[in-house]
Amino acid sequence: MSSFDERSVNKLAIDSKALWEGCILASCVHAVMLAEYPFTLMENAWFGDIYMTQNEEGSKAALVFSEENELLLGMFDDRKSLRSRLILSEQYARSHYKGAPEEIRDAAQALSILFEATAGQKSLPFVTTGFWEEKGLILSRDNYEDWFDHGGHLLTAQMMPFDEAMAYYEVKCSMDARRIEIAARIYQERIKAPQEKTVLKKEEIKVLEETGFYNIPVCKDVFGQFGVVFEGEME
């Protein structure tokens, strides 16, 4: 455990605004495809300003953004990381944020509840790496390579440029042209006016209904998590 406590603080080459936009794009694609693939429900989610993504292996990442969509904190649980063999403990989870401002450490402790795993009779945080924002920089107890290897890779698609990401999602999610167009339009509106609601048009809803009519209520809930409402249902 001491080796983790002794790690230096490193600057990570992460663009805060671009990462937020990448999370929005991932969420747009996920929500558009959810009608056809409801089993992917847990892959992307927003809880206020907290974004979470999870893969089929149970590995997950959580990012905390400010009201201005600036990155504040990142926490990662990579089930394939060699660090996953370490004994779970609150000390281990906290070690990823040693040296961070007190408010960051408090936020990390609160966020770690979402990363709890069972160890014997206890539920303890399972965290393999992390980062935080300080004075405009994204800092970590890991260098970029170690951060990526122990959890950062979960954000590979979210860190891609728009065109590259859309090409990736088109293949990964078997997206047709109509749903690519819907996801791209929603994305552009969300990043252009993040404080406003984006409306999914009736003709776009029909496209989604054709792929999974009975899953539309779930789609609506997921869209609502990041500010997208169905036409005719604005408050």
C-alpha positions as CSV (number, residue, x, y, z in Angstrom):
1,M,0.0,0.0,0.0
2,S,2.9,2.4,0.8
3,S,4.0,2.3,-2.9
4,F,0.7,3.8,-3.9
5,D,0.9,6.5,-1.2
6,E,4.4,7.5,-2.5
7,R,3.4,8.0,-6.1
8,S,4.1,11.4,-7.6
9,V,1.4,13.7,-9.0
10,N,1.3,13.8,-12.8
11,K,-0.4,16.0,-15.3
12,L,-2.6,14.1,-17.7
13,A,-3.1,15.3,-21.3
14,I,-6.9,15.3,-21.1
15,D,-9.1,18.0,-22.7
16,S,-11.9,18.6,-20.2
17,K,-14.3,20.2,-22.7
18,A,-13.6,17.6,-25.4
19,L,-14.2,14.8,-22.9
20,W,-17.5,16.2,-21.8
21,E,-18.6,16.4,-25.4
22,G,-17.5,12.8,-26.0
23,C,-19.6,11.7,-23.1
24,I,-22.6,13.5,-24.6
25,L,-22.0,11.8,-27.9
26,A,-21.7,8.4,-26.3
27,S,-25.0,9.1,-24.5
28,C,-26.7,10.2,-27.7
29,V,-25.7,7.1,-29.5
30,H,-26.6,4.9,-26.6
31,A,-30.1,6.4,-26.2
32,V,-30.8,6.2,-29.9
33,M,-29.8,2.5,-30.1
34,L,-31.5,1.6,-26.8
35,A,-34.9,0.8,-28.3
36,E,-33.2,-2.0,-30.3
37,Y,-30.7,-3.1,-27.7
38,P,-32.3,-2.6,-24.2
39,F,-29.7,-4.9,-22.7
40,T,-27.2,-2.1,-23.0
41,L,-29.1,0.0,-20.5
42,M,-26.2,0.2,-18.0
43,E,-23.6,1.2,-20.6
44,N,-24.1,5.0,-20.2
45,A,-25.9,7.0,-17.5
46,W,-26.1,10.5,-16.1
47,F,-26.9,11.3,-12.5
48,G,-27.1,15.1,-12.5
49,D,-23.5,16.2,-13.3
50,I,-22.1,12.6,-12.8
51,Y,-21.5,10.6,-16.0
52,M,-21.0,6.8,-15.7
53,T,-20.1,4.2,-18.3
54,Q,-19.8,0.5,-17.8
55,N,-18.7,-2.4,-20.0
56,E,-19.9,-6.0,-20.3
57,E,-17.2,-7.1,-17.9
58,G,-18.5,-4.9,-15.1
59,S,-15.6,-2.4,-15.3
60,K,-16.8,1.2,-14.9
61,A,-15.8,4.8,-14.9
62,A,-17.4,7.8,-13.3
63,L,-16.7,11.5,-14.2
64,V,-17.9,14.5,-12.2
65,F,-18.5,17.7,-14.1
66,S,-19.2,21.2,-12.9
67,E,-22.3,23.2,-13.8
68,E,-20.1,24.7,-16.6
69,N,-19.3,21.2,-17.9
70,E,-15.7,21.4,-16.7
71,L,-14.2,18.1,-15.5
72,L,-13.7,17.9,-11.7
73,L,-13.0,14.3,-10.8
74,G,-12.6,10.9,-12.4
75,M,-12.8,7.4,-10.8
76,F,-12.2,4.0,-12.4
77,D,-12.8,0.4,-11.7
78,D,-11.0,-1.8,-14.2
79,R,-11.8,-5.5,-13.5
80,K,-8.9,-6.6,-15.8
81,S,-6.3,-4.4,-14.2
82,L,-3.6,-6.2,-12.3
83,R,-4.4,-3.8,-9.4
84,S,-7.7,-5.6,-9.1
85,R,-5.8,-8.3,-7.2
86,L,-5.0,-5.8,-4.4
87,I,-7.0,-6.1,-1.2
88,L,-9.9,-3.8,-1.2
89,S,-9.7,-1.0,1.3
90,E,-10.7,2.6,1.8
91,Q,-7.1,3.5,2.2
92,Y,-6.3,2.1,-1.3
93,A,-9.2,4.0,-2.8
94,R,-8.1,7.2,-1.1
95,S,-4.5,6.8,-2.3
96,H,-5.5,7.7,-5.8
97,Y,-6.4,11.2,-4.6
98,K,-3.7,11.9,-2.1
99,G,-2.4,15.4,-2.5
100,A,-5.7,16.7,-4.0
101,P,-7.6,19.6,-2.4
102,E,-9.8,18.6,0.5
103,E,-13.0,19.2,-1.4
104,I,-11.8,16.8,-4.1
105,R,-10.9,14.2,-1.5
106,D,-14.3,14.6,0.1
107,A,-16.0,14.3,-3.3
108,A,-14.0,11.2,-4.1
109,Q,-15.0,9.5,-0.9
110,A,-18.6,10.2,-1.6
111,L,-18.3,9.0,-5.2
112,S,-16.6,5.8,-4.1
113,I,-19.9,4.5,-2.8
114,L,-20.8,3.8,-6.4
115,F,-17.7,1.6,-6.7
116,E,-18.3,-0.7,-3.7
117,A,-17.6,-4.4,-3.9
118,T,-18.0,-7.1,-1.3
119,A,-14.9,-8.2,0.6
120,G,-15.7,-10.7,3.2
121,Q,-18.5,-9.2,5.4
122,K,-17.8,-5.6,4.2
123,S,-18.6,-3.5,1.2
124,L,-15.5,-1.5,0.2
125,P,-14.6,0.7,-2.7
126,F,-13.0,-1.0,-5.7
127,V,-11.0,1.7,-7.4
128,T,-8.0,1.1,-9.7
129,T,-7.1,4.6,-10.8
130,G,-8.4,8.2,-10.7
131,F,-7.8,11.8,-11.5
132,W,-8.9,15.3,-10.4
133,E,-8.9,18.9,-11.7
134,E,-6.8,21.6,-10.0
135,K,-6.1,25.1,-11.4
136,G,-7.1,24.1,-14.9
137,L,-5.0,20.9,-15.0
138,I,-6.1,17.3,-14.9
139,L,-3.9,15.6,-12.3
140,S,-3.4,12.0,-11.2
141,R,-1.2,9.8,-9.0
142,D,-0.6,7.8,-12.2
143,N,1.2,8.9,-15.4
144,Y,-1.0,8.8,-18.6
145,E,0.1,5.3,-19.6
146,D,-0.7,3.8,-16.1
147,W,-4.0,5.7,-15.9
148,F,-5.0,4.4,-19.3
149,D,-4.0,0.8,-18.6
150,H,-5.8,0.7,-15.2
151,G,-9.1,2.2,-16.2
152,G,-8.7,5.2,-18.6
153,H,-9.2,2.9,-21.6
154,L,-12.9,2.7,-20.6
155,L,-13.1,6.3,-22.1
156,T,-11.4,5.4,-25.4
157,A,-14.5,6.2,-27.5
158,Q,-15.4,9.3,-25.5
159,M,-11.9,10.7,-26.2
160,M,-12.1,10.3,-29.9
161,P,-12.7,13.2,-32.3
162,F,-16.3,13.4,-33.5
163,D,-15.9,11.9,-37.0
164,E,-13.7,9.1,-35.7
165,A,-16.1,8.4,-32.8
166,M,-19.1,8.2,-35.2
167,A,-17.3,5.8,-37.5
168,Y,-16.5,3.7,-34.4
169,Y,-20.1,3.7,-33.1
170,E,-21.5,3.0,-36.6
171,V,-19.7,-0.3,-36.6
172,K,-19.9,-1.2,-32.9
173,C,-23.6,-0.5,-32.6
174,S,-24.7,-1.5,-36.1
175,M,-26.1,2.0,-36.7
176,D,-28.0,2.7,-39.9
177,A,-27.9,6.1,-41.6
178,R,-31.2,7.4,-40.0
179,R,-30.0,6.8,-36.5
180,I,-26.6,8.2,-37.2
181,E,-28.3,11.4,-38.3
182,I,-30.5,11.5,-35.2
183,A,-27.6,11.0,-32.8
184,A,-25.4,13.5,-34.6
185,R,-28.2,16.2,-34.6
186,I,-29.0,15.7,-30.9
187,Y,-25.3,15.9,-30.1
188,Q,-24.7,19.1,-32.0
189,E,-27.6,20.8,-30.2
190,R,-26.6,19.5,-26.8
191,I,-23.1,20.9,-27.0
192,K,-24.2,24.1,-28.7
193,A,-26.7,25.0,-25.9
194,P,-26.0,22.7,-22.9
195,Q,-28.2,24.6,-20.6
196,E,-31.3,24.3,-22.8
197,K,-33.5,21.3,-23.6
198,T,-33.1,19.5,-26.9
199,V,-36.2,18.1,-28.5
200,L,-36.4,14.7,-30.2
201,K,-38.8,15.2,-33.1
202,K,-41.9,13.1,-33.7
203,E,-40.5,11.7,-37.0
204,E,-37.3,10.8,-35.1
205,I,-39.3,9.0,-32.4
206,K,-41.0,7.0,-35.1
207,V,-37.6,5.8,-36.4
208,L,-36.8,4.6,-32.9
209,E,-40.2,3.0,-32.5
210,E,-39.7,0.9,-35.6
211,T,-36.7,-0.8,-33.9
212,G,-38.3,-1.5,-30.5
213,F,-41.7,0.1,-29.8
214,Y,-42.0,-1.4,-26.3
215,N,-38.6,0.0,-25.2
216,I,-39.4,3.6,-26.0
217,P,-40.3,4.5,-22.3
218,V,-36.8,3.4,-21.3
219,C,-35.3,5.4,-24.1
220,K,-37.2,8.4,-22.9
221,D,-35.9,8.1,-19.4
222,V,-32.3,7.8,-20.7
223,F,-32.6,10.8,-23.0
224,G,-34.0,12.8,-20.1
225,Q,-30.9,12.2,-18.1
226,F,-28.9,14.5,-20.3
227,G,-31.5,17.1,-21.3
228,V,-33.3,15.6,-24.2
229,V,-37.1,15.5,-24.2
230,F,-39.7,14.1,-26.6
231,E,-41.6,16.5,-28.8
232,G,-44.9,17.5,-27.2
233,E,-43.7,16.8,-23.7
234,M,-41.9,20.0,-22.9
235,E,-42.8,21.4,-19.5
